[in-house]
Amino acid sequence: MNTSHATDTPPRFDCVVKAWRAHEAELLAYLSRQLQDHSLAQDVLQEVFLKSMRAGQGFCRLDNPRAWLFQVARTTLVDHTRLAKPWVDLPDDLVAPVAEPRPAVDALNACLGRNLARLDEADRAVIEACDLHSQTVRDFAQTHGLSLSAAKSRLLRARQRLRQHLVAHCGVQFDEHGQVCCHVAMEAT
């Protein structure tokens, strides 16, 4: 964009035009390198010029107009890149990917909530604190006035009771390693 024809600019824009003439070529070169498209770089350069004109007298008070112009060029380039959403035509015969089945343990959310409620308050508190809220057993012991070994035992017993409820009320099944492998959907009981 050549602004050399702008000889009749109002005096308040003289400093903008002067700085623009001094740095326009290097701004265009920078934008062309970044975008690798000369005509697109000229469009972005036009936006930078408009922003500098809008700055008006504020631009004239800048200590380093070149630095300001390059900063505006960079942010305008980033904005332009964010807004440019490439479109790709997809073939008509494209098949949607088959969704992976959810792991059995993930499908137990509702059943877990129902069965946590069946536990007594002490069991529910230790499981919620240590297993659901990632509190350490040591911290749980300290906040509840227990020894570490007592808190570990309480957590172990609470997990065993929860496991029994999940087997009885959710149809949870375990593999040979003791890991949840599947469950049979059962009515909420």
CORFENJO-V675038 format. One line per field, one symbol per residue. phi: phi as a letter, one per 40 degrees, with the letter a starting at -180 (. if undefined). psi: psi as a letter, one per 40 degrees, with the letter a starting at -180 (. if undefined). A space follows every 50 residues. Layout:
phi=???
psi=???
//
This chain:
phi=.bbccccbccdcbdccccccccbdcccccccccccfacccccccdccccc cccccfcccccccbccccccccccccccdcccccbcbbcccccccccccc ccddccccdcccdcccccccdcccccccccccbfcccccccccbgbcccc ccccccccccccdcccccbbgcbbcccgccbaaccbccb
psi=hheeegefiideedddddddddeddddddddddddfhddddddddddddd dddddbddddeidgdddddddddddddddddddhhhhhhiidehhiihhh ihidddeedddddddddeiiddddddddddddefiiddddddeefiiddd ddddddddddddddddddeefhiiaeeeihdiihhiih.
//
